[in-house]
């Protein structure tokens, strides 16, 4: 059987794309390597709460249950995605890992863990957060230190040491630092100055204001979008800032190297620790796409608003695919709508 469209990935981006295709009656299939919908969310650290309220954490056509201005937990997000797929009766095939994607004449052929699949068009919805990245600055004799990526962190009970270094100044690192500060001596290393934004302003979510100011969905080809894209992502909420001011969390500059249990920073200072949590992001992983011209030298997809130079191949869910919300739940529906017009025409 040759499908009209196969979507690779059944996270929020793939699900949003599937819903658009289902509404148009297009014969398609979502495939995903996970065991169930929402598994990516449930596997994240226990205390994770989204900084987008439910009104900005919902996909088109179905609002998340609960107070619209409340902030959902990661388990709520997982449950919502499961409900969304069931509500719209979206076609999905789970526990299927794509090992190779090729194009033979006008047909895309996927070698998967469950056999071969074929489609006239393909939407890659695996996102950019695939392979955890830890910078290569750890010397060989530092193996006795426990090095974990933030994607592996679960809760405070798994951290036995009193002194913890968190590397990375993003929201995940900030939330983990705040949680650990209750019981640990926490250092947070960041190569840049952190900017903070309130979760709420004048009684409304900060995302409501970003939306009203045309920043949240401002395209990369607009002046507002260009300005927003040049700035580092802010830290949402003031919990971390308060703990820093109370000397409950110590800020350090960029980590230069790790030798033994000693960590060296760019200002010449050092600390000793037996555990480092690396909140240093992810690297893209598209080596399974065996089609020339699809992936750039830096490993990222070659695309224009999700449209690949290879005919009938598309991407969705990439950071700044077109706007700040492209990798957020609230924004993937807009990108899916744009791709839909290209897919059906």
N, C-alpha and C positions, 0 to 999 in steps of 0.2 A: 504493500500500500504506500502511495506517495501522498503525504499530507500537503495541503496548501501552505500551511505555516507550522513550524515547530519552534517553540520558545524554550530555550535552554536556561533553566533557572526558575524556581517557583517561590522566590521571595516576593516582597511587595512590588517590585518593578515588573517581574514576570506575570504576577497575578493581575496587576493593573492592565497590562497589555492583553492578557487573555480575556478579560472582561470586555474590552473594546472590540476584540475580534468576535467574541460570542454574540455581542449585540448586532453585529453585521452578518451573522450567520456563516462566518468563514470556518471551514473545516480546519481545525488546528489541534495541537497537543502541547501541553507543558510537560517537560521532563526535569527531574531534579534528583540529585544524588542523596539527599537526606531521606530519613525514614518517615517523616511526617511534616506537614505544613507547619511552619513556625519554629522548627527545631533550632534554627540559627539564633532566634531570640531566647528560647528557653535555656540554651546552653551558656548564656552570658552570666556575668556575676550576679549573685542573689539580690543585691540591693539596687540594681539598676532601675532608675526611673527616667523616662523620657523627659527632655526639657521642652518638648512641644506638647501643648495641651491636646486633649482628645479631638477637639475641633480641627486641629492641624496634624492629627495622627491617624486620619481616616482616609480611605480610598474613595474614589467616585462611586456614588450610588448607594452607599451603606455607611451610616454614621456609627462610630464605635459606641457601645453602651457605656452609660455613666455620665457624670456631669461634664458637659462640653469644655468647661474651663479647668477641669481637673487634669492631673498628669498621670498617664497610665504607667503601670509597671511593665517590665519586659514580658512577664507571663500573660498579662492582659493583651499585649500586642500579639503574642503568639496565638492566643485564643481567638482574637479578632480576625487574624488572617485565615485561620481554619474556618471560622464562621462565614467569612467572605466567599471562600471557594465553594462551600456547601450551598450558600444562599443563591449564588449565580450558576451553580452546577457546572463549574469550570472543569474541563477535561485535563487530568493530570496523571502522570505515570511516575511514581516515586521509586527510590532506590535504583536509579538509573544514572550511571556516571558516563559522561561523554569522554571517550579516550582520544578520538580524532574526528575532526570535521574537515571534509574535503568537498570540492565541487567538481562534478563530472558533467561537462557541457552545461545544461541549464538546471541541473538537479544537485541539491546538497545532500551528501551522504555522511551519516554519522555512525562511526564505530563506537558502540556503547557496551557497557558491562552486561546488557541484556540482549545483545544482538545488534543488527543493522537497522537504522531508521533512515527514511528519505523524505525530503520536503522540497517544494518549489522555492520557498522563502524561509529564512531563519532569523529569529530575533535572539541575540545573546543577552541574557538578563542575569548574568552571574555577578555583576557589579565589579568594583575595583578592590574590595576588601577581602582578599583571598588568602594570600600567604603572609603570615605574621613576619614583620621585619624587625630584626635586631642589628644595629650597626656593628660592623666588624672591628670593634675596638677592644675586644676582650682577649687578653693574653692567655696563652696555653695554661699557665700555672694558676689561672683564676677559676678552674673548673670546680673547685670545692665550694665556691659561692653558688647559691641557688639563683639561677637566672630564669625568670618566667616572663612571658609576654602577657600584656594586659588581657588578651583574649583567653588566657588560661586561668586568670584569677577568678576565684569563686566567692570567698568570704574571709573574714579576719581569722577564723579558727584554723585556717590552713597555713597561716603565717606564724611560725613559732618564735622567730627572732624578735628582739626588742627594737632594733634599729633597722629601718627599711628605707631604701632609696627608690624613688619613683622617677623614671626618666621620661620626660615628655610633658609639654604644657598644654595639652588639649583637654577636652571635657571628660574623657574617660579617665585620664590620669588625675584630673582634679577631683572627680567623684571618689576614686579609690583612695586618694590621699586624705580626703575629709573623713572617710569611713575609718581608716586605719589610725587617724590621729587620736581617737578616743583611748586607744590602748598601746600605741607604739610611738617610738621616737621617729618622726617622719621627716625625710628630706625630699624635696621635689626639685629636680633639675630641669631647666628649660633654657633653650638657646635664645629666646626672645622675651621681651616684656609682655606680660599677660594683660589683656584688656578684659574688663568685666562688664557684663550687661545684666540688668535685673531680669528675673523671670516675668515680672509683672510691672507695669507702669501705668499709673492713674487707673488702677483697677482692671486693666486689660493685659493679656499676654503680650510679651515683647514681639511675638511673631505676628500678632494682629497689627502692631505699629509698623513692623518691617513690611508687611503686606500693603498697608495704607500708603507708605512712603515709596511704593513701587521698587523696593529693594529685594524682597524675597524671591520674586520671579523675574527680576530684571535680567535680560539676556546678556550674554558675554559680548554682543555686538552693540550694546548701548553704553553710554557714558556712565550711568549709574552702576551697571553690571561690571564694567571694567574697573571702576573704583572699588566696589565691594570685593571683587575677586583678588585685588592686590593686597587686601588686608588679611592678616591672620584671623582665623576663626576666634571669636570671643569666648570667654568662659561664661556660661549662663548661670546666674545666681551668685550670691555674695558669701556663701558658706566658706569657701576656700579663703577668700580675702580676709574674712573675720578671723579665721584661725591663724593666718600669717601675721596679722596685726597683734594677736595675742601670744605670738611666739610658740604656738603649738605645732606649726609646720615651718621648717626652715627652707628658704628658697636658695638654690645654688645655680650657677651658670652651666653652660654646656659641658658635658662629660667628654674629656679628651681621651682617656684610656682607663682600663681596669687591670690592675696587676695584683694577683693574689686577692686579698680582702681589702685592698686599698683602691679607692676611686680618686682619680685626678681630674680637677676641673680647670676650665679655661682661665680662671683668675689666679691659678697657682695653688689654690687650697686643696685639701684632701680630707676624706673621711674614711673610716673603716666600717664595713658592713658585710653581712653574710647572705644577704638577699637583695636582689635588684628586680624591680618590676618594670619592664620595658614597655611603656605606653608610646611606642614609636611608630605606630601605624602599620600599614600593610603594603606589600608589593603586588602589582597585577600579575595574573597567571593565565596567559592565553596561548601558551606553547602548544596546546592541543589543536589549535586552529592551523591547519596545513594548507593555507591559501595565500599565495603571494600578494603582497600589497595591503593586507588587512591590519597587520601589527607594525607599529613604528619601531625604530631601533631602541627606544627607551622602554619597550615592552607594553606600551599603551596602545589602545585601538586607534586606528586612523579613521576619522569620521567627521562629518559635519552635522551637528545636531542629532547624532545617533545614526546617520545614514552613511554606510560604508561606501568607499569607491567601488567595491565589488557589488555588482547588481544583485538586488534582492537579499542583501545581508544587512542587518541592522543591530544596533546596540541600545540598551536602555538601562538606567540606574547608575550611570557613571557620575562621579563628582563633577559638577559644573559641566554636565553634558550640554546644557544651554543656559541654565540659571542656577542660583544658589540652592534652590529646592530640588534640583534634579536627583540628588542622592537621599532626599528626605521623603518620608511617606506622603507628605502633603503635596509634593511636586511631581511625583512620577506619573500621575494621571495626565498632567499637561503634556509631558513628553510622549506618553502613549498616544494621546490624541493626535499629536503632530505626526508621529510615525504611522498611525492608522491611515491617514490620508495618502501617504506615500505607498503603503502596502496595497491598498485597494485600487489605486490608480495605475 
